Every structure is written in structure tokens, then in C-alpha cells.
Amino acid sequence: MNKYIPHIYIIMWLLYNLQGFLIPVGGMASRTLLLLILVISLYYFVFANFRLKLPKPLKILSILVAIFTLYGLEPILFGTGDLAFKVAPFGYLKTILISLLPIYAFYVFFNQGWLSEKGIMRWTVVFVAVAIGQYYIGRQQLMERIIEAGSNREEFTNNAGYILVSVLPLLALFWRKPFFQYVLLGVCMLYVLMGFKRGAILSGALCSIWFIFNSFSAESGSYRSGGRQMFARFLLTVIIIASAVYAVQRVMMTSDYFNYRVQQTVEGDSSLRDIHYNFFWNYFISETSPLRFLFGYGANGTLTIWSNYAHNDWLEIAINNGLFVLLIYAYYWISLIRMFFKGNRRSVLIMMLGMFIIIYFIRSIFSMSYGDITIYAASALAYAMVNYESKNGVTIKK
């Protein structure tokens, strides 16, 4: 029975992710499904922490989950005050649990052998298809809002680009099938580009560079025959780079909005983020209450003092949770990055871990990352963690 649990769990998540297509958005079906998912996820969070030996990054992350949960319970139990018109009382906790708990569920699945390497590889293909579906669902929802606003725009920023980027770490598992691996990479990056989200494009581009560099490094020591495999990967790299250049040129020729986004970037337009950052940083360092400085303003505290989120994990945590939690969050990233640098450079696991860090550490600086980890990225991180110190880990050897 246990071997079916991971697949049922994944199917439930994919159904939830396809709200607006398979099930209504925010309806009874989606809420019931999410409740079941979170109950299962919470069970495996407890199982992982009390029955298994977790690596340091996940131990630290467990502390953060517990603290964020306590902060998230406060508005549910005691109300949200003047936040009532901005966010639902359960919004903060829901975001945290959806983002972080699946990491532990997948950790248990891989650790117990209920989900194999081949199993997650098969699911990765489905993940790409569902992520593309989420892209189109997001696009349709944005178009409906634009039409309601009386506009006839056909191009806009689609945040679903981040969803496609989050699948990239799993592509490392296809190192034995370079053609298929590069096709999936090309498909994901095409949709990232069409999303016009600058942060997603930057993260995806850096991931692609790291992926290609690491692939050649690993390839050089993975086959005795050497030349044929190296040439095949070199040819695929040339093709995907040429395709990327063509795609960018094509979009620049046909898309006014893309050129506008490029111009924004060149001119240093941060979409008002610099204003947000300055405000929240000055607010944090000028805090006169020791309790506020150490423990923050509570869940969604940024919305109590400003009309928007900080769009930066570090400032968001500083305001919401204070210096104490901010230091724990920093320790989490330090432990994860140290794990990366201590790993075997020829390891597929390090390739996966590197892409996860690129995506979510960069995003922590100019967006919101700890509350938006997809199950695709969660499964990749869990797989890398489980196999990191295992003799049976996926390491490319000579």
C-alpha cells in the first residue's frame, strides 16, 4: 500500500494545481482537496522529524515551519484587525504549509523507498505538462481581469514563469538521456521567456548556464567512450543556444511588451521595489520596541505598515517575525549552501541542489520564495537531501 501513497499524493497536488481547468478555483472541491493534502503533509512532517534523521538544512527548516505556524495561527485565533479587507485570516498559514510541508512528505517517500528515481523521472514529464497548463490558466485569468478593467492588452507579465523554472532541478535526473533532457529544458525556458517575468527569466537563464556547465563537467568523467557522448552533448548545447538566441530575437521583433520590459531593466526600473526596500529597511532598523525588533509585527505584518508586501524574503521576515527568525532563516541558507559546496562536483544531486539554490536564493532577494516553493522543486530538494550522503546516491562516476 505504501508504494501507492506518493503517487496518490502527487495526483492530489496536480489536481489542486489545475484549479480553473479540472476543478473550480476556490470551490468546495478545491478546499476539501487542499485540506486532505495538508493533513497528509503534516503527518509526514511529524514522521520525518520524529522518526528519521534529517540533514541539517531540513532540521533548521523544521524550526522555521514551527515558528511560522505559530505566527500563522494568531490571525486565525484572534482575528486580523485592519487586515481583514486585505488577506484572509488563514492566508499566511496556508501559504507557508503549501510551500514547505511537501518537502518533508517527499523526503519520507524517497527515504522509505516508496518513490524511486525512475518514478520521479516519469512524474517529471507530467510536471512539465501540468506547469504548462498552469501557465495557460494563469494567462487566462490575467486576460479576464484585463478585459474587466476595460483594456485590450494581449501581452502581460505571467508569474507562472516561476512555476516552469521550479521544474528545472528535476531535469538533472535525465543525465543518461541528454536529448530528452535538453528538449525539456528548451520547452521550460520557452514558456519562462513568454511569461515576461524578469526574475523568472534571470533565474532560468542562470540555471541553464549552471546545468550546461555541470553537464559537461560530469560528462567528461562519466563515459569511457568519451568522445561520442561529449560530441552529442556539445551538439545539443549548440542547438539549444541557437534556439534561445532565435527565440529572443523573434520575441524582440514581435513583442512591444517584451521590449518595454527590457528597457525597464536597462534603465534600472525595479517596479517600485527600491521604494519598498528602503521603506521596510528603514522601518526595521528604526524600530524602538525591543519586542517588535526581535519578534516582529506578526503574520503579514508588512501589510499593517504599508500597502504591499516587502517582495524580499529577508525584509518580509524582519518585519513579520523579527531579528530572531531572520537569523534562523539566514542559518538555513548558510547550511544549504555549505552542503552544496561540500558535495561531489560530479554528482547529479549537486546539480539539482545548485539549481534549487539559484532559483530560490535569488528569488529571496527580489521576490517571495519561502512561501512559494512548488511541489516540483520540493521533490527535487527532498531527493537530493535523501541521497546526498547515501552510497546509493545518483553520482556520475568514471
N, C-alpha and C positions, 0 to 999 in steps of 0.2 A: 504493500500500500504506500509506503513512504516514497517509493520511486515515482509515484504519480503526483505527489504533493507539489513539487516545484513547477510542474507543467500546468497544473490547475491554477496555482498562484500566478504564474506568468499570464495565463489566459485571462484571468480576472483583471489583472493590471491593464492588459491590452484593450479589453472591452471598456474599461474606465477611461483610458486614454483616447478612445474613439468616440467620446461623447459628442453629440452633434451629428453623428453618422449612424452608428448602430443603436445608440440609446440617447434619449433626450438629455440636454445639458441641464444639470441641476435638478432633475426629476427624482421621483421616489426610487426608481431603479438604480440610478447612479449613486444616490446617497446610501441605499442599502448595500450596494456592491462595495462602496468605499468603507463602510463600517465593517463589513466582513474582512476586507483586505487588511484594515488596520488592526483588527483583533488578532488575525493570524500573524501579522508583522510584529505586534507587541509580544506575542507568545515566543517567537523566535529570538526577539531581542533579549528577553529574560533567559531563554535557553542558552543563547550564546554567551551571555555574561556570567551565568552561574554553573554551566556545565562544560564549557570549553575554555581553552587557554587562548585568549585573544592577543594579537600583536599590539604593541604599544599605541600606535595611532588609533586603533579602534577602542582601546581602553579609555583613552582621553576623549574620544568622540562620544563614548557612552556617558561620561560625566556631563558633557555638553547637552546630550539628549535629555538627561535627567533634569538639568538646570533649566533648559528651555521649556520643558514640560511644566515645571513648577510655575514659571513665568506665564505660560500659556493658560494655565488653569485659573489664574487670578481674574481675568476679564470674564471668564465663564461663570465663576462663582460669585463675583462681586459686581459685575456689570462693567461697562466700558465708558461711562460718563459721556463726555462730549465727543467720544469716538463713535458713538452709536450710528451716526449717519455716514461714517466712512468705511468701517470694516465690521464684519460680523464678530460677535464675541469669541467664537471658536476659530476665527480665521488664522490667527497666529499659530495656535497649536496644530491645526490641520496642516498648515504649510510645513511645519517642522517634521511632523510624523510622516507625511507623504514623502518627504525628501530623504530623511535619514534612516528610518526603520528598515526599508528594503535591503540596505547594505548588510544588516545582520541576518535577515532571512536568507539571502543568497550565500552568506558566509556559512551558515548551517548546512544548506543544501550541498555546497561543494565539499565542506569538511566531512560530512557524513557519507559522501559518495552517491547521494541521491540525484545529483545533476553532474553530468560528466562534461569533459571538454567537447566531445562531439555533440552532446546535447545542446550546449550553449552556442556552439557554432551554427547548428541548424536554426536555433532561435534567432541568431543574429540576422539572418536573411529576413526573417519575419519582422524583426525590429526595424530594419531599414524600410520595409514596406509600410509598416504602421507609422513610422516617423514621417514618411512622405504623406501619408493620409492626414496626420496631424497638421502638416504644413498647409494642405489644402483646406482643412477645416478652419484653421486659423485665418487663412486668406478670405474664406467665405464670410466669416464673422466680421472681419475688418471691413469688407466691402459693404455688408449690410449696415454697419454703423456709419460709413461714409455716405451711403445713399440717404440714410435717415437725416444726416446733417445737411443734406441738400447739395452735396458735391458730386462731381462726375469723374473724380480721380480714378485711375486704373492701376497706379503704382503707389506702393507704400511700404513701410518697414514691417516685416513679419518676424516676430520674435521666435517663431518656430525654427528659425535657422539654428538656434542654440540646441534644439532637440536633435537635429541631424548631426551637429558637432559631437553631441554626447555619445553617439554610437561609435565614433572613430576608435576609441581604445580597444573595442572588441575585434576590430579588423586585424589586430596583431596575431590573433589565433590562426589566421589563414595563411601563415608563412609557407606552408607546404603547397599552397595553391596561389602563386603570385598573380596569375592572370585574373582570377576571380577576386582576389584581394584588391587589386588596382581598379577593377570595374566598380566595386562597392565604394571605394574611396572617391572615384570620379563622380559617381551618382550623388553621394552625400554632399560633396563640395559644390556640385552644380546647384543643388537646392539651397545650400547656405548662401551662395552668391545671389540667387534670385530673391532671397529674403531681405537683402539690403541692410541687414543689421551689422553695423561696423564691428562691434565686439565679437560677434559670431564669426565674421569673415576673418578677423585677425587671429582668433583662437584656432579656427580651422586651418588657416594658412600655416601657422606655426606648428600645429600638429602634423600637417602633411610633410613639412620640411623635416621634422624630427622622425617621422615614420619612414621616409625615404632614406635618410641618412642611416638610421638604425638598421633598416632592411639590408643595406649594402654591407654594413659592418658585420651583421650576423651572417649574411650570405657568404662572406669571404671565408668563413670558417665552418660552414655547415655541410658542404658537399666535397667529397674527394674529387669528383669530376671537375668541379670548379667552373671552368670556362663557359660551358653551355648554360648553366644556370645563371651565372653572372651576366652573360650576354642577354638572356631573356629578360632579366630584371632591368638591365640597362635600357633595353628597347622599350619596355613598358613605361619606364620613367620618362624617357624622351616623349613618348606618345601622350602621357598624361600632362606633362608640362606644356607641350604644344597645344593640347586641347584646352588647358587652362588659359593660356595666352589668347587663343582664338575666342574662347567664351567671354573673357573680359573685354576684348576688343569689340566683340559683337554687341555686348550689353552697352558699352560706351557709345556705340554708333546708334543704337536704337532706343536707349532709355535716358530721358531727360532727368528722371528722378535719381538714377544711379550717378550721373554726372554731378547732380546737385549734392549728393552725399559725399562724393569725392572732394568737391570744392569745399564742403563743410570741414572735412578732415584736414585738408591742406591749410585752411585758414584758422585751424585750431578751435573750431566750434565744438564745444563739448556738450551741446544740448542742455545748457544751463547747469551741468554737473559741477563746474567750478564754483558756481554760486552756492549750490547745495553743500559742497565740501567745505568751503570757507565758513559758512554759517554754522554747520554742525561741529566742526573742529573748534571754532572759537567758543561755541556754546559749551562744549565738553571741558576745555581747559580753563574756562572761566567759572565753572561750577563752584559755588560757595558751600553747598551742602555736602559734607563728607559721605553721607549715606547715598545721595544721588550720584556722587562721583564714583563710589566703589560699586554700587549695585544698580545704578541706572533708574530710568523712569518707568520700567515695566514694559510689557508686551506692546509693540507698536508705539513706543514712547516718542519716536520721531514725529509721529502724526499729532502728538499733543502740543508740540512746539513749532511745527512747520506744516505746510500744506502738502508735503510729499515725503516719501522715504528718502534715506540718505543715498541710495544707489551705490553703496560701498559697504561691504560686509563689516569692515573694521569700525567705521563711524556708526553704522547701524547698531552694532553690538555695544559700542561705547555709550551710546545714548540709551538704548533699551536696557542693557544688562550691566553696564558699568565696567570699570577697570578690571575688577576681579575676573569676570567672564572673558573679557578681552584678552587677558594674559593666558587663560586656558586655551582659547581659540588659537592664539599665536603658537602655543606649545604643541597643539595638534598639527599645525602646518610644519613646524620645525621637525617633529618626529617623522612625519610623512616624507619630507624632503631628505632627511638623513637616511631613511630606509632606501630611498631611491639611489642616493649616491653610494651606499654600501653594497648595492646589488651587483650581480654579474652583468656586465655590459652586453653580453651576447644572449641575454635572457629575453624571451618574449614577454615575461612578466614585467621586466623593467621598461620595455617598450610601452606596455599598457599603463603602467604606473606613471611613466613620464607624460603620456598624453593626458591622463586624468589630472595631473598636477598643472599642466599647461592650461587646460580648459578652465579648471575651477579656481586655481590660484589667481590667474589673470582676471577672471571674472569677478573675484572677490574685491578687486581694486576699483573697477568701474561699473559694477553691477551688483546683483544679489546672487550669491552662489550657494551658500549653505542651506538655503531654503528652496533650492530648485535643482537638486540632483535627480536626474531621471533614473528609472529602473535599469536603463541600458548602461549608464555609467556606473550605477550601483553594483550591477552584476560583474562588470569588469574589475572594479576595485576589490570586490569580495573574492573573485577568482585569483587575482594577483596576491592578495593577502594570505589566502589559504595555502597557496603553493609556493610562496616566497622562500620558506626555509625547508620545504619538503624535498627529499631526494627524488621524488616523482614529479617535481615541478617541470613545466614545459621550458626547458633550456636548450637552445640550439648548440649542439656540440660538434667538435671536429670529428 
